Amino acid sequence: MTDGKLFYTIGEVANMFNVNTSLIRFWEKEFDIIKPQKNKKGNRLFTKKDIDNFHIIFHLVKEKGYTLEGAKNKLKSGAQSFQESTKENLEVIKSLESVKVFLLSLKEEL
């Protein structure tokens, strides 16, 4: 997400997480921290903050195995501190993944 865009379509967000657009719409209804704007046609436009929140939800539900109710409770219980620590952890994971990609490409060149 270093392309400098302000808004992302639902299709772009679904591709980022390798999920169907229906899951993005469902999570939008289930989690009140996801608040996309809509254009005149009614298309959803997600901000970087929305995508960061999707990362947190995705991490809890898909990677940690939380139920939707459990994820909602986790987000509400220690909302600010939990979200900040989770964002930091996700940033570390993203950095490590980019290093991995770089090292694998370097290995292929050898």
N, C-alpha and C positions, 0 to 999 in steps of 0.2 A: 504494500500500500504506500509506496513511495512515489506514486505517480502524480501527486499534488492535486488530486480531484477533491472537490468539496462534498460531492454526493455520489452515491453508488446505487445502481438499480438493484432490484430484488434478484435478478439473474446473476449479476456480478457477485452479490453477497453469497448466493447459493453456491456458485463456483468456488469461492474462497474456502468454503467449508465442505465442499464436495457432498452437498445434500440437495434435496429437491426444494423448489421454491415454496411448495406447500408447507414444508417444515418451518421455513422462515416466517410465513404468514401465521402459522399456528403459534410459534414462540412469541410473535409480536402480540398476539391476543392473550397469551398466558402470563407474560412477564411485563409488568408495567414500566420497567426501565428501558424498554425498546419503544421508541416514539419516532417513527419515520415521518418525514414531511411528505405531503402529496402534492403533485403538480396539478394543473387544470384538468388533465385527463384522468386523474385519480391514481396515477402510478406512484408507487412508494419510492422515496428517495432517502437513503440511509446515510447518516453522517459517520465520521470516524468514531465518534463516541458510541453510536449505535453498534458499530462493528466491534469495538472493544467490549461492549456488553455482551454481544453474541459470543465472543471468545470466552468470556467467563461462563456463560450458560453452557456452551458447547463443552467446555472443560469439565464442568460439574456433571452434566448429564451423560455425555458420550464417553468421556475418558475416566471419570471417577465413579460412574455408575449410579449417580443420584437419581431418584424419581423426580418428576416435575415438582411435586409438593415439597420434597426434601430440598431441592435446589432453591425454591422460593423461600423456604424457611431459612436456609443458609444465607441467602442474600439479605433477608430482613434482619436476622439476628445480630450479626456484626457488620452491618451493611458497609459502612465507610471503610473501616480498617480491613475487613475481609476483601472488599473489592480492590483496594489499593495493593494489598499483598498479592492477590491473585494476578492483578495486572503486571506487577513486577515479575512474578514467576513466569508469566506468559511471555514477557519481553525477553527474559533470559532464554526461554525455550526457543523463541524465534531467532535469537542471535546464534544459539548453538546449531540450529537447523541451517542457517545461512553459512556458518563455518563448515558444517558437514558437506553441504553442496559444493562449496569452494574446494575443500580437500578432495572430494571425489572427482571433481573435474581436473584438479591438478594430478591426481593419480592416473587418470586416463591419458593425460598428456605425456606421462613418463614412458 
